């Protein structure tokens, strides 16, 4: 049995190495989706608890937001003063931050599985339905998120400054400069997907050490990187739209009912609407966790393919020199 297990693991590792040699966008996306779907039961057993927590927080945030948003806008047809809306806005902002934190924690579980796959060539088999949190991966995920948010905030500020100036001065030229600056930053920031994914799936790397070289390597393969991200995001976005539609219909119905009540109309929603909204939001949030996680598997193979190309390039350069 042990010999068979070793042979199977060796064969799986060889298959993983062959996949990393894929250079086409279609092959990389297909390999990533097949890895996810072929190991979905294992992934589910590892991540169902953080996904459930994430769905609960998302449901809480959605229900509070759609209840309070009409109150923030108007009461009896009059716009609310800022002082009376401060507390609800702070509550919504706090829930939004909590939602982002638990979402990152859920992704850290997925990155931990990809890190094991990178080292061993397989998604690990769970020993039970409860998996201990990988604190090291949680730290790496949160650090990576903080750095990415800081970079995006700076770039967004540089792009919005000319637009704000153009609006105040009614300058079309300044607005055009701001829009072009934003588009340029979008193009230039795309290669960051390579070093960040490499960091969260490699336990022996340091973010600030690989960030610069990794960005340059991603920039050299911008077309391949852009193609994989574009195709993967389109497929993921379509799946998110499908899973979001039921909850979106309920959310709009709730907002309309609450707005009508504030305007003096009787509440036209049935008594079971709150319970139904809770379960619909919860189910949609749980499914969306795994739709978002799906996005990272083709990116993981894309990262491995770029890294493999860099290794082959360095080996070729070394053999030429000697």
C-alpha positions in Angstrom: 0.0 0.0 0.0 2.8 2.4 0.9 4.6 1.7 -2.4 1.4 2.3 -4.4 0.9 5.6 -2.5 4.4 6.7 -3.2 4.0 5.8 -6.9 0.7 7.7 -7.0 2.1 10.8 -5.4 5.1 10.7 -7.7 2.8 10.5 -10.7 0.7 13.4 -9.4 3.8 15.5 -8.9 4.9 14.7 -12.5 1.5 15.7 -13.8 1.8 19.0 -11.8 5.2 19.7 -13.4 3.7 19.1 -16.9 0.8 21.5 -16.2 3.4 24.2 -15.3 4.8 23.9 -18.8 1.5 25.1 -20.3 2.0 28.5 -22.0 -1.5 29.1 -23.5 -4.2 31.1 -21.8 -6.8 28.5 -22.6 -4.7 25.7 -21.2 -3.9 27.5 -18.0 -7.5 28.5 -17.3 -8.7 25.0 -18.0 -6.0 23.4 -15.8 -6.9 25.7 -12.9 -10.7 25.0 -13.2 -10.0 21.2 -13.4 -7.8 21.4 -10.3 -10.6 23.1 -8.4 -13.5 21.0 -9.6 -11.5 17.7 -9.3 -10.7 18.5 -5.7 -13.9 20.3 -4.7 -15.0 17.8 -2.0 -11.6 18.1 -0.3 -11.7 21.9 -0.6 -15.2 22.0 0.9 -14.3 19.8 3.9 -11.3 22.1 4.6 -13.1 25.4 4.2 -16.8 25.0 4.9 -16.6 26.6 8.4 -14.8 29.8 7.4 -17.1 30.0 4.3 -20.2 29.7 6.7 -18.8 32.4 8.9 -18.1 34.6 5.9 -21.7 34.0 4.6 -23.2 34.8 8.0 -21.2 38.1 8.3 -22.1 39.0 4.7 -25.8 38.3 5.4 -25.7 40.5 8.5 -24.1 43.3 6.5 -26.6 43.0 3.6 -29.6 42.9 5.9 -28.5 45.9 8.0 -27.5 47.9 4.9 -30.7 47.3 3.0 -32.7 48.2 6.1 -30.8 51.4 6.9 -30.0 52.8 3.5 -33.5 54.2 3.0 -33.4 55.8 6.4 -30.0 57.4 5.6 -31.5 59.0 2.5 -34.9 60.3 3.4 -37.6 60.4 6.1 -41.1 61.6 5.0 -39.6 63.0 1.8 -36.9 65.1 3.5 -33.2 64.4 3.3 -31.7 63.3 6.6 -29.2 65.7 8.3 -25.6 64.3 8.6 -25.7 64.1 12.5 -28.7 61.7 12.5 -27.0 59.4 9.9 -23.6 59.2 11.5 -24.2 56.2 13.8 -25.9 54.1 11.0 -23.1 55.0 8.7 -20.5 53.9 11.3 -22.4 50.6 11.8 -22.5 49.9 8.1 -18.8 50.8 7.7 -17.8 48.5 10.7 -19.8 45.6 9.2 -18.1 46.3 5.8 -14.7 46.1 7.4 -15.6 42.9 9.3 -16.9 41.4 6.1 -13.6 42.1 4.3 -11.6 40.6 7.2 -13.5 37.3 7.3 -13.4 37.1 3.5 -9.6 37.4 3.6 -9.5 34.7 6.3 -11.5 32.4 4.1 -9.2 33.0 1.2 -6.2 32.2 3.5 -7.6 28.7 3.9 -7.7 28.4 0.1 -4.1 29.7 -0.2 -3.0 27.2 2.4 -4.3 24.4 0.2 -2.6 25.8 -2.9 0.6 26.1 -0.9 0.4 22.4 -0.1 -0.3 21.6 -3.7 2.7 23.7 -4.8 5.0 21.7 -2.4 3.5 18.2 -2.7 1.5 18.3 -6.0 -1.8 17.4 -4.4 -4.6 19.0 -2.4 -4.4 17.4 1.1 -7.0 15.0 2.2 -8.8 16.3 5.3 -8.8 14.2 8.4 -12.2 15.5 9.4 -14.8 18.2 8.9 -12.9 20.7 11.0 -9.5 22.2 9.9 -7.3 24.2 12.2 -6.5 27.7 10.9 -3.1 28.2 9.3 -2.0 31.2 11.2 1.1 31.7 9.1 -0.9 31.8 5.9 -3.4 34.1 7.6 -0.6 36.6 8.3 0.7 36.4 4.8 -2.7 36.9 3.3 -3.5 40.0 5.5 0.0 41.4 4.8 -0.4 41.0 1.1 -3.9 42.6 1.3 -2.6 45.6 3.2 0.3 46.2 0.7 -2.1 45.9 -2.3 -4.6 48.2 -0.7 -1.9 50.8 0.0 -0.6 50.7 -3.5 -4.1 50.9 -5.0 -5.0 53.8 -2.7 -2.0 55.8 -3.8 -2.6 55.2 -7.5 -6.3 56.0 -7.1 -5.5 59.2 -5.3 -3.0 60.2 -8.1 -5.7 59.5 -10.7 -8.6 61.2 -8.9 -6.7 64.4 -8.1 -6.7 65.7 -11.7 -10.4 64.6 -12.1 -11.4 66.5 -8.9 -9.4 69.6 -10.1 -11.1 69.4 -13.5 -14.5 69.2 -12.0 -13.9 72.2 -9.8 -12.3 74.3 -12.6 -14.5 72.9 -15.3 -11.4 71.7 -17.2 -12.0 68.9 -19.7 -8.2 68.5 -20.1 -7.6 67.9 -16.4 -10.5 65.3 -16.4 -9.0 63.6 -19.5 -5.6 63.5 -17.8 -7.1 61.9 -14.7 -8.9 59.2 -16.7 -5.8 58.4 -18.8 -3.7 58.2 -15.6 -6.2 55.8 -14.1 -6.1 53.6 -17.2 -2.3 53.7 -17.2 -2.2 52.6 -13.5 -4.7 49.7 -14.3 -2.3 48.5 -17.0 0.8 48.9 -14.9 -0.6 47.3 -11.7 -1.7 44.1 -13.5 1.7 42.4 -13.2 1.4 42.6 -9.4 -0.9 39.5 -9.6 2.2 37.4 -10.2 4.4 38.2 -7.1 1.4 38.5 -4.8 0.0 35.0 -5.7 3.5 33.6 -5.5 3.9 35.1 -2.0 0.7 33.6 -0.6 1.4 30.2 -2.1 5.1 30.0 -1.2 6.0 29.7 2.5 9.7 30.4 1.9 9.4 33.8 0.2 9.3 37.3 1.6 6.9 39.8 0.0 9.2 42.8 -0.2 12.1 40.7 -1.5 10.1 39.2 -4.5 7.8 42.2 -5.1 10.2 44.1 -7.4 11.7 41.2 -9.3 8.3 39.5 -9.5 6.7 42.7 -10.9 9.3 42.9 -13.6 8.8 39.2 -14.5 5.1 39.7 -14.7 5.5 42.8 -16.8 7.5 40.9 -19.4 4.6 38.4 -19.7 1.9 41.0 -19.5 -0.1 39.6 -22.5 -0.3 36.1 -21.0 -1.1 37.4 -17.6 -3.8 39.7 -18.9 -5.4 36.9 -21.0 -5.6 34.5 -18.0 -7.0 37.2 -15.7 -9.5 38.4 -18.3 -10.9 35.0 -19.2 -11.0 33.9 -15.5 -12.7 37.1 -14.3 -15.4 37.0 -17.1 -16.3 33.4 -16.1 -16.2 34.2 -12.4 -18.3 37.4 -12.9 -21.0 35.4 -14.9 -21.2 32.9 -12.1 -21.4 35.6 -9.4 -24.2 37.3 -11.4 -26.2 34.1 -11.5 -25.8 33.4 -7.8 -26.5 37.0 -6.9 -29.7 37.5 -8.8 -32.1 35.9 -6.2 -30.6 37.9 -3.3 -30.5 41.1 -5.5 -34.2 40.8 -6.2 -35.0 40.4 -2.5 -32.7 43.3 -1.6 -34.4 45.7 -4.1 -37.8 44.6 -2.8 -36.7 45.3 0.8 -35.3 48.7 -0.1 -38.5 49.6 -1.9 -40.7 48.5 1.0 -38.6 50.3 3.6 -38.6 53.5 1.4 -42.3 53.3 1.0 -42.8 52.9 4.8 -40.6 56.0 5.5 -42.8 58.0 3.0 -45.9 57.0 4.9 -47.1 54.0 2.9 -48.1 50.8 4.7 -45.5 48.0 4.7 -46.5 45.7 1.8 -44.0 42.9 2.6 -45.3 39.6 4.1 -44.2 38.6 7.6 -41.9 35.8 6.5 -39.9 38.2 4.3 -37.2 38.7 6.9 -36.6 35.0 7.4 -36.6 34.3 3.7 -34.2 37.1 3.1 -31.9 35.8 5.7 -31.7 32.3 4.3 -31.4 33.5 0.7 -28.6 35.9 1.6 -26.9 33.1 3.6 -27.1 30.6 0.8 -26.0 33.1 -1.9 -23.1 34.2 0.3 -21.9 30.6 1.0 -22.0 29.8 -2.8 -20.2 33.1 -3.7 -17.3 32.2 -1.4 -16.5 29.3 -3.6 -17.1 31.2 -6.8 -14.5 33.8 -5.7 -12.1 31.0 -4.6 -12.4 29.5 -8.1 -10.8 32.7 -9.5 -7.5 32.0 -7.8 -6.8 28.5 -9.2 -6.1 29.6 -12.8 -4.0 32.5 -11.4 -2.1 29.9 -9.3 -1.2 27.9 -12.4 -0.4 31.1 -14.2 2.0 32.0 -11.5 3.6 28.6 -11.6 3.9 28.8 -15.4 5.7 32.2 -15.3 8.0 31.0 -12.5 8.8 27.8 -14.6 9.6 30.0 -17.6 11.9 32.1 -15.5 13.8 29.0 -14.2 14.1 27.7 -17.7 15.4 31.0 -19.0 18.0 31.2 -16.2 19.1 27.7 -16.9 19.4 28.4 -20.6 21.5 31.5 -19.8 23.8 29.6 -17.5 24.4 26.8 -20.0 25.2 29.4 -22.7 27.7 31.1 -20.4 29.5 27.9 -19.5 
